[in-house]
Amino acid sequence: MSAAVRMAESLHDRYMKADAARRAHDETCTTCSPDARCEVGKRLQESFERLQDAYLHQQKRG
């Protein structure tokens, strides 16, 4: 397996974990809404978005 494939898997795994963390937080946080997020919710959303952007950019370079 090439280094690029291993890196893609790692990035994908991190992207999926960030999504799961964001969704889990959304299910339990009484402050977050689609229009406003608490500090933790903001951090989780930003992390998810950065990883999603990086993964999609990597896929396009493919």
N, C-alpha and C positions, 0 to 999 in steps of 0.2 A: 504494500500500500504506500502510495507516495505521500510526502510531507504535506502537499496541498490538500489531499483528500483527508488526512488526519486533521489538519487545521480546520477544514470545512465542517467536519463532524463536531469538533470541539466548539466552534462558533455556533453551530446549529444547536448543540446541547445547551450552551449558555443562553441562547436566544429563547429556547423553549422553557428553561428554568425561570428566566426573567418573566416570561408570560404567565407561568404558573404562579409565581410569587405575587405578581400584580393582581391576578384574578382572585387568589386566596385572600389578599388584603381587601379587595373590593367587596367580597362576600361578608366580611366581618366588621369593616369600618363603618361606624355610624355617621361619620363626618363627610366622607367622600361621596361625590355625586359625579355624573358625567361632565358637569360644567365646573366643578370645583373639587380640589383634592387637598387633603391634609398634607403635612410635610413628608410623612412617610410615603403616602400615596404618590406625591409628586416625584419623589426620588425613585420609586419603583417604576413609575410610568416613563420617566426620562431614561432609566437604565434599559427598559424594554425597547424604547424607540431607538436608542443608539445601537443596540445589538441587532435589532431588526434592519435598520439602515445598512449596517455593516454586512450582515448576511445577504441581503438583497443585492448590494453592490458587488459582493464576491460572486454571487450567482450570475450576474450579468457579465462579469469578466470571464467566467467559466471557461 
